[in-house]
C-alpha cells in the first residue's frame, strides 16, 4: 500500500479511535488539558488549500475535529475554503511567518502579525497560532516572541511554547516521512521520545501492539496526502529533491553550531 494517501490517513485515524484515543484541537488542549488518551491533530496548510478541504471532510466523516493553520499567502490562503473548514467544526489558526517576511525586523514583523491576525479573525475567532518553518529563510519565526507576547493578542497557545514534548509525543510528516529530523530545519522539538517510526504503517503497527504513549500531537501537512497517482508522484519527487537541499542546510547549520561551542 502506498504511504501518504487519504486512504492510509483514514486507517491511521480509525486505529487511534479503535485504541481509545480521542482527537482534540490544539485550542481544546490549551483550554481543557484533558487527562484522557488523546491526539492533538494539527494541519499546517503550507500550500494547496484544496487538499486541506479534502482531509477536513474525511475527518468530519469519522467524527474528528482538527486544527488547521493557514499562511497569509496565495499558496495557502483561500477564504472560501477556510470558511468551509470552520463550518464543519474544525479549528482555524494562523500559521505565522512574519519575522521571515520582515527579514528579521521585529518591529515590522509584529505589525504584519497583528494585521494578518486581524484578517483571519474576520473569518474565525483565532485562538491559537503556530509558526511556519520558513526553511529557506535565515530567521526563525518563533524568535518574534523574544520581544513580544502573543497572549497580548488574545492568543491562548503556540505548540512550540505551550506543549511539553517530554509528556506529549510529537509526530510530524515533515519531509514526507515520520523520521525526518535529518532534513527538518525547524519543525522539530526537544523530547525524551525516540520511537523510530518511519512510515504511517509503522505508527499503525505501534498502536496495534500498544507501544505509543497516551498523549500525542500529530502534525499532518495536507498537501502531502493524495489518493490520485499523478499528484502523489509529483509530491514524492518534489519532496525528495527538497530533502536533499534541506539535509545540506541542516548539516551546515550543525557545523556552525559545533564551531561556536568548541
Secondary structure by P-SEA (a helix, b strand, c coil): cccccaaaaaaaaaaaaaabbbbbcaaaaacccccccccbbbbcccccaaaaaaaaaaaaaabbbbbbbbccccccccaaaaaaaaaabbbbbbbccccccccccaaaaaaaaaaaaaaaaacccccbbbbbcccccccccccccccccccccccccccccccccccbbbbbcccccccccccccccccccccccccccaaaaaaaaaacccccbbbbbbcccccccccaaaaaaaaaaaaaaaaaaaaaaaaaaaaaaaac
